[in-house]
Amino acid sequence: MEAGSHVPVVTIDGPSGSGKGTISREVARHLGWHLLDSGALYRLVALLGSLRGVPPEDVAGHAALARAMDVEFGGNGQGGERIRVDGADVTRDVRSETTGQGASRVAAWPAVRDALLERQRAFARAPGLVADGRDMGTVIFPAADLKIFLTASAEERALRRYKQLKEKGSGANLAALSREIAERDRRDSTRAVAPLAPAPDARIVDSTGMSIVQVVASVLAAGRAQGLWS
């Protein structure tokens, strides 16, 4: 890539369970662009902290993990994701509810966010990037070419997560998931650093009652309308 050349970026932000990970993967696959799953980075910090015995309240220890971990995002050849950290496949562990709760905690720490800032921006490489997270369009890529804020009702988000866990053979309680999602929404939207909120110039997409195909089509249509692709 030539110095100074523009790399187009699409950001897809939203609350837990909104489907932004699935939609981001599908949009990136359709376009042949790179993918950044920023939420997985925070999950990896929380997971590694747990596996390596870093105390939950040790901010500096988690920030050190964020700076040092070697992360690789990829596919499993069947349409699903594969995440490796320091050479180990941690895809299943990184998506657990326990890891998700830990991620929401460490994501509120400025030291961890600072440690991951430039790492996230480095994912923007030709031909383009689809960045999935909670502050992609507000903090990490404020000049993104297209910003999507994907949401859905809390009830539907809890049901989606319940079905995902059941399909993976994990135990799940719908009422407990609903409470956890409500608590995570509260924590993510009220934290002092980069609170969850749509960018002023983001397009709001409510995916309640929509299929994956319909949501992907909506995002692609938005990019097409802005001349990002044909």
N, C-alpha and C positions, 0 to 999 in steps of 0.2 A: 504494500500500500504506500503510495506516495505521501510525503510529508504534507500535512495540511489538508489532505483529501477528506471529504466528509463521509462518515459511516452512519447510515440511517439507524435510528433506534426507536423501537416501539416499547413502551412501558405498559405493563398490565398489573395494576395494584388492586388490592381489595382485602376484605376481612377473611378470617379463617373459614374454610369450607365453601368459599364462593366459586371454586372451580378454576381459579386463575392458573394453577399449575398445569392442569390438563389442557386448558385453552392455549396457554403459552407454548406448550410442547407441540400442539397441533398446528398453530400458526407458524412457528419456527420450522416445522417439518415441511409445511406447504411452501414456504418461501425459500427454503434451503439456507436459512440464517442460523447464526449461533444462538444459544439459549443460556440465560443466566437465571438460575433458581436461587434467588437471594435468601429466601426463607430456609432453604436447605443448608446454607452456610451457617445461619444462626443455630439451626438444629444440630449441625455437626459440632459446633463449639460446645453446646450443652451436652451432647452425647459423649464427646471426648473427655469433657470435664468429669462426667460420671464414671466413665471407664477407667480413667487415670487417677481417680481419687482426689480431684481438685475440689475443695470444699465449695458448697453452693454459693457461699457469700464471698468467695475469693475473686474479686473483680480483676485484679492484675493477672492472676493465674489463667483466667479464661481469655483475657486479651492476648496473653502470650500464645495460647493455643490458636487463636484466630490468626495471628501473624505467621505461625509456623506450619500449620497443617497443609498438606499437599492434596488438593481436591480435583477430582475428575468427574464430570457429568457425562453421561452417555445413555444409549438405549440398550435394551436387553434383546433386541432382534424380534420382539413380538409386540411392539408398540408401547411397551412400558419403559420405565426409567431404570437406570443403573447408576448408583453413586458409589464412588470409591474415595477413601481417604487414607493417605499413607499406604496405598496399595491394597487395602482391605475393602471388600464389598460390604457396605453398611446400609444398603438400600432399605432393608426391612426394619432395622433398628431405628433408623433416622426418622421413620414415619410413625413411630409409636406415639400414643397420646402423652405418655410421660415425657418423651423427648420434646414434644410440641409445647408442653407447659414450661419446660426448662428453657426452650428457645425464646418464649415470650418474656421470660425473666431476664435473660442475658441481653436481649435486644434493647432493653431499657437502659443499659449501661453505656455511657458515652465512650469509655475506653475501648469497649469491644466494637462499637460502631465505627470509631476512628480507625481501628486496626483493619477493618474490612472495607473501608471506603475505597481506596485506590485499587484494591484487589477486584472489587466489583466493576469499577470503571474500565479496568483492563480487559474485560470481556467484550468490549465494543470493538469488533474487528470486522473487516470486509468479509462478505458482502453486506452484513447488517446484523443487528442484535434484537432479540425479543427478551426483555427483562421482566421477570415476574417477582413481585414482592409487595411491600407495604409502603415504601417510600421511594420507589424507583422514579416516579415522575415529579416528586417534590424535592428530593434531596440528592439522589445519586445521578440522575439524568434530567435536570430541570429544563434542558433545552431539547428534550426528545422530540422527534418529528411527529409522533402520535402517542397520546396518552389515553389509556383506557382505565376506568375505575369500575371493576366488576364486582357486583354485589348480588345478594339474594336474601330472602327472608331468613331469620334465625332458625325457624322451624325446618325449612328446606335444607339449610346447611348442615344442621344436626342429623337429618335423615340421610343425607348423602354420605356423611362421615360414618354413620352407623352401617350403611350398606357396604362401604369400602372395607371396613374392619371385618365384617361378617364374611365377605368374599375372600379375605386373606386368612380366614380361620382364627381370627383373634376374638376374644371375648369383648362384648360391647353392651352398654346399657344406654338406651336412647335418652332417658331422663337425665342421666349423669352427663351425657355428651351435650345435651342442651344447656345444662348449667355451666359446663366448662367453656362452651363457646360464648355464652353470655358474659362470663367472667373475663375471658380473653379479649372480647370486644371492648369491655370497659377498660381493661388495663392498657390495651394497645392504643385506644383513642384518647386516653387521658395522660399518657406518659409525657414527661417533660421534654424528651428528646425525640424528634421526628415522629410525632403522633400520627396514627392512621387517619388520613383524611384525603379526599380527592384533590388533585392539583386544580387551581382555578380554571385551567384550560383543558381539563380532562373531559372525555366523553363518558357519561355514566351509562353503564349497561347493567340492567337488572335481569339476571338470568333465571329468576324464579319461573318455573314452568317451561323453560326453554331447554332444548336438547343441545348436546355438545356441537353438533353440526350447525345448528342455528346460531349459536353464539360465535363460533369460528367464522361463519359467513358474515355476521354483523361486523366483526373486527376487520376482516378482509375488505368489506365494502367501505368501511371508514378510511382505510389506507388508500384504497383505489380512488376515493373521492378527493383525497389530498395529493394524488399523483405520485404516491410512494412506490406503487407497482401497477401493472396493467391488469 
